C-alpha cells in the first residue's frame, strides 16, 4: 500500500431531514466495484435494512462475511471492508436485538 494512500479517501456530509435512516452502510470501493451499476447495488442495501428489522443484528453479523465473499467473487475480486451502523429503538427487545418498528 502506498505511503500516501490516505489521500485517496473520499468523504461527504449528508444532512438528515426528517426521520434518520435505520441503517447506514459504509464500504470500501471493493464492495461498490463488485456491482455493474447502481441498480444492481441498491437492492442489496435495501435487503440489509429489511433483514435488520426482521431478523436482528446477530443475523446480519453471522451472514455478512459470506455475502461479501459472494459479492466480490462475482464482481471486482478486490478486498472489502464494510461497516454497518444502525439505530436501536427504545422498544427493541434486548434478548434478540430485533427492531420492532
N, C-alpha and C positions, 0 to 999 in steps of 0.2 A: 504494500500500500504506500502510495507516495506520501512524503512528509507533509505536504500541503493539501491533503485530501479534505480537510475541514473547509477549504474554500469552495468545495462543490456542494455544500449543504445549502438547501433552499428552505426558507421559512415563509409563513404567511400568517396574517392575523384575520380572523373571521369574527365579526361582531355577531353576537347571538341576539336575534329579535324574536320575541315570543317565547315559546317553550324550548328549553335547551334540548339538545339531542340526547337520546337514550344511550347511544353508543358512538364513540369516536375511535376510528381505526387509523393508526399512524404506521406507515410501512416504508421500507427502503424501496428503491426503484426496481429491484429484482422482482418484487411482487407485482407491481404495476406493469412491468415489461412482460409478464407471463400471460397477458391477455392481449388479443389482437386489436381491441378497440374499447372505448369507454362503455359501450353497450354490453360487452362481454364481462367487464369488470363489475358493473353496477349490481347485477343480481346477486353476486356473492356477498357484497356488503349488506344488502337488504336481508338476505337469508341469515347472516350472522346476528343482526338485530332481532329478528324474529326468533331465532334459536335461543338467544339470551333470555328473551321474555318467556319462552315456552319451557325450556329445559334447564336454564340456570347457568351460572358462570362455570361451574365444575364441568359440565358437559362440553362447553367450548374449550376449556383448558385441556381436557382429556383428548380432544379430537383435533385441535389446532395444528399440531405437528404433521399429522397425516394429510390434512387438507392443504397445507403449504407445500408439502412434498409433491403431492399430486399436481398442484398448480404449476410449480416450477419445472417439473418433469415434462409437462405438456407444453410449457411455454419457454421462458428465457433460459432456464438451466442455471441462472445466477443464484447467488446466495440471497437469503431473505431474512429480514428482521421485522417483526410486527409487534406493535403494542396496541392493546385494546383497553379503552378507558370507558367506564360506564357508571351511571348514577344508580344508586340503590335507593328506592323509595323507602320512606319510613315504615310502610306496611309490608315490606319484603319479609318473608318468613325466614328467620335465621337458620333453621335446620337444613334447608335445601337450597338457599340462595336464589330461588326463583323470583322473578319480578312479577308482581300481581297487577300492575297497571299497564 
